[in-house]
Amino acid sequence: EEDEEEERRNGFRSQALSNGGLIGRLNVRKSGKVELDWGGRILEMSPAAGMNFLTTAVIVEESDEKPQNGVTTGESIGMGKIMGRFVLAPIWNEEEEWDVAPEELDIGTMNE
């Protein structure tokens, strides 16, 4: 909780990246189907369309201070060449049914 409070006060700090970055759990089924469990939300994973240009990931953190001549503000970290791309999509058919009682839909008469 202290880390979350510090991030809320100071914003994202790229220095924390060296601590690792677990974002979820990758589930590979016997059938070959791949899913990502991201905090309890299951996302179906599939290959993305190919690309014919070089793509590099960069994290940019701007400084909140006003820039001054000759002074470097903010940080950037090169994450490297992107080696593969995937599409993640929620699995809608596993959503729970949403049963709404008719009295919950009553917003009163609109023409009174």
N, C-alpha and C positions, 0 to 999 in steps of 0.2 A: 504494500500500500504506500510506503514511503516513496518508492520509485515512481509510482503512478502520480502521486502528489507533486513530486519534483518535476516530472514531465509536463504536468498541467501548468505549473508555474513558469517553467523555463522553455517549454516547447521541446520538440524532438532534438535529441543530441546524438550526432553521428558517432561520437566516441563510444557509445553503448553497443555499436555493431560488433565489436570484438567479443561480446558476450554470447554470441550465437543468435540464431533466429528460428526457433521452432514455431511454425505457423499451423501445423496440423499433422494429421496422420494419413499416410498414403496406403490405401487398401488395394491390393492386387488379387483379384478373384481367380479361381482355377480356370474360368472361362476366358480369362485375359482382360476382362473388364476392369478398369481402374477408376477408383473413387478417391476423393480427398475429403476426409472428415475434418472440417475447419470449425472447431469449437462446438461440435454437435450438429452442425449443418452439413449434410452430405452433398457433395458436388460431384457430378459425373465428369470425368476427365477424358479428353480425346485430343489427337494431334491437330494442330492448327495448320492452316494453309501455308505452303512454302513461301519463302521470300528470296529474292535474288539480289539483296543488298546487305551490307554489313551493318549490324546493329550492336551497339554497346550500351550497357546500362550504366547510368551515372546517378548518384544521389547528390542533390544540391541543397545546401542549408544556408539560407540567407541570414544575414545579421539584422537585428532590429534597429541597430544604431545607424544614424545618418552617415553615408559614405563621405570620407575626406580624401583629399588628394594625397597620393602616396601611401595610403593605408589600406591594407587588404581587409575586406570584410567578408564574412561568411566562409563556408567550406564546401568543397566538392570531393567526392570519393568515386573513383572509377571502379565499377564492380566487374568489369571485364566483358568479353564478347558473349553475346547470347548464343548458346549452342543449340537450343531447341525451344519450340513454343508449343503451348497447349491451350485448349479452350476448356474452361470450367463452366458448367451449367448446373443449376439446381435440379434435383429429381422431383418434379412436381407430383407425380402419381403417388408418392409416399407421404404427401401432406395429409394432415388430419382433416376430416370433414368439418366444416364450420356450420353448425346448426344454429339458426337465429330464430328465436321465438317471435311470432307476429307482433306481440306487444312491444318488443324492443325496436321494431321498425316504425312505430307510430310516432310521428313528429308533430302531431296536431294537424288541424286543418289549415291549409295555406290561404284560403279565400275568405277568412272571417274578418 
